[in-house]
Amino acid sequence: MASDTATDLRVERKPKLSETVVAAIRKQLQAGEILPGHKLPTEGQLTETFGVSRTVIREALAKLAADGLVEPRQGAGVFVTERISTMFGALAADMGSKDSIALNVLEVRLAIEIESAGLAAIRRNAAQEAAIQEAFFEFERLLLASEPTGPADLAFHRAIASATNNPFYVEMLDVLGRRAIPCDVTSPWSTELVQSDSYQRGLQREHLVILNAITSGDAEAAREAMRAHLTASQQRYRERLHARQVFYASSVKAAGGE
């Protein structure tokens, strides 16, 4: 029993403040907001920005320095290392491959979920319609609480598949599992884009169109709403993939490659 409790505590451990600061600065470096060779804000400025103590900031900077991302210079401050272009260029390439996987997943979902939305509009019963609505409002609750919406997003689409009363639609989504929502903010490949309120709000507006079509029993409108939702997601991923490729190319060029 003691070992189980210890395991639970490890799983639920919240990130240290310094880890949060490290993650935030890493994102700025990755996005090119602070360029190689440029100086980071002072300890005092970082303390004010993140609302933490100087001790936390120093711990975060020490971690970044140990990772080779920044370099303290006596009496001058902390500077971004020149090697960061190569480091994050490789990371961008890897993240781009993740976006390619997401596009493959969305292609499969398009083949499955357009028809499942249409069938759900025709075949749903009261309990199944309520389940779709509950998942929609759970997404809204999580969004307002600034919590990850991925589980509710998947539950929404799974409830629609269940409402077809054809178990194979549900099985197909279950095979994909969490890969069905590859842009969930809990993913280690999540970006500031998918974490933004505006991005999540856009998803929820698309969900509302699907929900309204299903509850009104309009099969064609439900199919079209689902098609529009997943096609828009494809376009967002293509834009992200293109941005990664541009960032990678500029990183290679900055590092002296061809």
Disulfide bonds with the S-S distance in Angstrom:
none
